[in-house]
């Protein structure tokens, strides 16, 4: 038996190796982009929902007198719910910065609009807010728009070349 070129062996030609590593790199890059987009949407939506819950629990904030501002600040700064929301929003920001370094802004921002569908669902389930039929119709239109955006390439510019 002779050791000819194989897909799994070490006897690949340099061109085949280059092609295989480029394909793996493109797929890995695409996978990382979608994982971060998923995290971005979840962390942003859940973080904002938790932050909203924490602020509602803290009560109305009055900014008419220094004493009321100080009392409101104390309620806000001692709320665990608010700190969890802030931590999630920081995670959202890190994911946002990373994904913007990998994908086009014109792809990322419309894609993250899927959060507009998740937020009312979370508000309905956890904050017991009423969501009207008109809002749900708008949300369906947004989701359809995200599906259309997803059919385009996530990056149209060359890496490392400033625009």
HULIN-V213098 format. One line per field, one symbol per residue. ss: DSSP state (A for helix, B for strand, O for the rest). phi: phi as a letter, one per 40 degrees, with the letter a starting at -180 (. if undefined). burial: I if it has 24 or more other ideal C-beta (glycine too) atoms within 12 Angstrom, else O. Layout:
BEGIN
ss = ???
phi = ???
burial = ???
END
This chain:
BEGIN
ss = OOOOOOOOOOOOOAAAAAAAAAAAAAAAAAAAAAAAAAAAAAAAAAAAAAAAAAAAAAOOOOOOOAAAAAAAAAAAAOOAAAAAAAAAAAAAAAAAAAAAAAOOAAAAAAAAAAAAAAAAAAAAAAOOOOOOAAAAAAAAAAAAAAAAAAOOOOOOOOOOOOO
phi = .ccccbcbcccccdcccccccccccccccccccccccccdccccccccccccccccccgccbbcbdcccccccccccbcccccccccccccdcccccccccbbcdccccccccccccccccccccbbfccbccccccccccccccccccccbccabbccgbcc
burial = OOOOOOOOOOOOOOOOOOOOOOOOOOOOOOOOIIOIIOIIIIIIIIIIIIIIIIOOOIOOOOOOOOOOOOOOOOOIOOIOIIOOIOOIIOIIOOIIOOIIOIIOOOIIOIIIIIIIIIIIOIIOOOIOOOOOOOOOOOIOOIIOOIOOIOOOOIIOOOOOOOO
END
